[in-house]
Amino acid sequence: MRIVSVDPFYLRMPVVTDAADGTQDSFLVRIRTDNGLEGWGESDASPIVSLSVYCCPMSHGNIVSIRESLLGETLGGVEDIHRLHAKTLRNGLDIQHIHHAYSASDLALWDLLGKHAGQPVYKLLDGASATSHPKLPYASVLFGDTPELTRQRATDLRHQGFKAAKFGWGPMGKFGRENDVALVRAAREGLGDDATVLVDAGVVWGHDWQTALQRAADFAPFRPGWLEEPLLPDAIEDYRRLCTRKPAVPIAAGEGSGRYRDAEDLLLNGGVKFIQIDVGRIGGITPAHRVRKLAEEHGVTYVNHTFKSHLSLAASIHVFAAVEGFEILEYVMGGSSLSRELTTEMLKRGADGRVRTPERPGLGVDVSPAAFKKYLCPVRIEAGGKALFESAPP
Ligand SMILES: [Mg+2]
C-alpha cells in the first residue's frame, strides 16, 4: 500500500472549560492508502499545536512536518510502521511536540495495517497465535470535595456494577493528613470490601517523597491497589528514594511520559510497580508496546492511561491484550458527548464486568461520520498570505 493522504482534524465541544476533563476536544488523524483503505488515530494533546506539526514548513533538515515524512510512503508490514516511526521522529528531531502529535498517526497506521492484513492489532503486535484476555475496567473519577461526597461517588459506582475504581486529584494532599485518610476511607467504604480501590494523588506532593511514604502507610489499612503519581513526573530521583523504602502501597506513575525514554526512566530508575502509558502521548502504540515489553522483563505491571474517546481506548487495550497478568484497564466514565459519540460503538463491559479487545481487523472501532461532522472545527492556517493548511473535507 502507498500512503496517499494524511489528514489531521480538530474536533471540539461547543464550550470548552478549564475543568480537568480531557474529553472536551480531540485531535484525530485519518490516513488513506491507494488501495482504498483508511485508518484513524487520536492524540491526547492540544489539537492545534499538534495540527501544526503536520503542516509546518520545513525550517531545516531537523524540522520536517509529519505529513511530509509520511506522504507517498509504502506500508506493507509491521517493519514499515517501525521504519516510519523512526523516520518521522528523526525528520522532526527539533520539534519537541512531535511525539504527542505523531501518536495519532501511529494509531492510524496500525489500524490500516490491521485492516489490510485482516488481523486485530494485538495479533500484529504479539503474533498470530496471541489471544486476548478480558480486562478489569476501573472507573476513573475525581475525589469528591469532602469525604462524604467521595463516599457517595463510590457508592454510585458500586451500584453501576464497578468492581474497581480510581479516585484522584481534587482535595487529596491539600488539607492535611487527617483529611487525606478520611478521603481514602470513604472511597473504600462506598465501593465495598471486595472492590479494588485505587488512589491518584495527582502529583500533589511534588518532590516530597517523605510525605508520600507516610501517606502510603496511612492508606494501607484501606488496601488501595496503588498510590498513583504522588510526585511530579520528572522527580525520578524522588521516586527512587520513595520506592526503595518499600512503601506500604505500591506506587504507580507514567501517564506524563511523552517519549519512550521518560517511561523507561521511571520504570528502571524510579522503581515504580505500575507503569501507566497513554498511547496518545508517548508516540503511539509502537513505543507503548516497547514499554510493555520492558515492564514484562522487570516484573512491573503495565496499565493504560486513557481519557479520550473509545478510539483511544481500543488502541490502548490492543497494546496489552495478550498479557493475562496485566489485567487492569483504565476506563473513562462520563466524558463529553464528543468522546461518547465519536465511535459508532463503545467497548462495553460484559456480563462479567470485564472489557474485551475488539477482534475485528485493525483497532476494531469506527469513527462515526455523524459525530465527526457534528464536532468538526474546520481549520485554516495562513502564512505570508498563502494557505499552509486547510482542513480536508470529512
Ligand atoms: Mg493519573
Boltz pocket constraint, residues with backbone or C-beta under 6 A from the ligand:
constraints:
  - pocket:
      binder: B
      contacts: [[A, 168], [A, 200], [A, 202], [A, 228], [A, 229], [A, 255]]
      max_distance: 6.0
